[in-house]
């Protein structure tokens, strides 16, 4: 159904029916927002877990840190 068809159908409804539609639509939107926020939280938790797994690679003396340039002078001088 297109937006124009929905609006036309709403015009034919009583005020009570339109309010009911608004309430249902609002509930669906709230559910969608909650579902998306839960997915974001799950994603953040999994990123935190990944960071914890990688922590040992970046600790002092690890293989990755060995390649870090400890010279703080600008290279373009």
C-alpha positions in Angstrom: 0.0 0.0 0.0 1.4 3.4 -0.9 1.5 6.4 1.4 -1.2 8.1 -0.6 -3.4 5.0 -0.2 -2.8 4.9 3.5 -3.7 8.6 3.9 -6.8 8.2 1.8 -7.9 5.2 3.9 -7.3 7.2 7.1 -9.6 9.9 5.8 -12.4 7.4 5.6 -11.9 6.2 9.2 -13.5 7.6 12.3 -11.4 9.5 14.8 -11.3 6.6 17.1 -10.1 4.3 14.4 -7.4 6.7 13.4 -6.2 7.0 17.0 -6.1 3.2 17.2 -3.9 3.1 14.1 -1.6 5.8 15.6 -1.3 3.8 18.8 -0.4 0.6 17.0 2.1 2.4 14.7 3.7 4.0 17.7 4.0 0.7 19.5 5.6 -0.9 16.4 8.1 2.0 16.2 9.0 1.7 19.9 9.6 -2.1 19.4 11.8 -1.4 16.5 13.8 1.2 18.4 14.3 -1.2 21.3 15.3 -4.1 19.0 17.9 -1.8 17.3 19.3 -0.6 20.7 19.7 -4.2 21.8 21.6 -5.1 18.6 23.9 -2.0 19.2 24.5 -3.2 22.8 25.3 -6.7 21.7 27.7 -5.3 19.1 29.5 -3.1 21.6 29.9 -6.1 24.0 31.3 -8.2 21.2 33.8 -5.4 20.3 34.8 -5.2 24.0 35.4 -9.0 24.0 37.5 -8.7 20.9 39.6 -5.9 22.5 40.1 -8.1 25.5 41.3 -11.0 23.3 43.8 -8.7 21.5 45.1 -7.0 24.7 48.0 -9.4 25.1 49.3 -8.5 21.6 49.7 -4.9 22.6 51.3 -5.3 26.0 54.8 -4.1 26.7 57.3 -6.5 25.1 54.9 -8.2 22.8 55.6 -9.0 19.2 53.4 -6.1 17.9 54.9 -3.5 20.2 58.5 -4.4 19.1 57.8 -2.8 15.7 56.5 0.5 17.2 58.7 3.5 16.5 59.9 4.7 19.9 61.7 7.7 18.3 59.4 10.7 19.0 61.2 13.1 16.6 59.4 14.3 13.5 60.5 12.2 10.5 60.2 15.1 8.0 62.9 17.3 9.5 
